Amino acid sequence: MHWRRPLTPPRGRCYDAAASGSEATLTGLKCGVGETVVTPEPPNDWRRIGLAASLGLVLVAATAIGAGGGWLLDRWLGTAPWCLTGGLLVGVAAGFLEIFRLVMRNFVD
């Protein structure tokens, strides 16, 4: 399974360097002929603090949804505690997967 992000164009906006009179270029980043990449400002600290605080909530919510779904299936099918256990495990796995995705998308540069 392929876990790396697919190749994407450079972050930022491209503009025509000749029209703006700027001769600044960034090495390794290409937009088009005669264009330069303007990179956005790095995310501010408050945004990162908010993302970090949401990590715990994501894990708890995914676990609760999985356990609740398993409990409902157990009541409907009369198979207690098997569906609850399975739902709990699926919820925890989904929570950790979402935390991994959040961290890879927002914290790894």
Secondary structure as UniProt FT lines:
FT   STRAND          13..16
FT   HELIX           17..20
FT   TURN            27..28
FT   TURN            33..34
FT   STRAND          35..38
FT   HELIX           45..77
FT   TURN            80..81
FT   HELIX           82..106
//
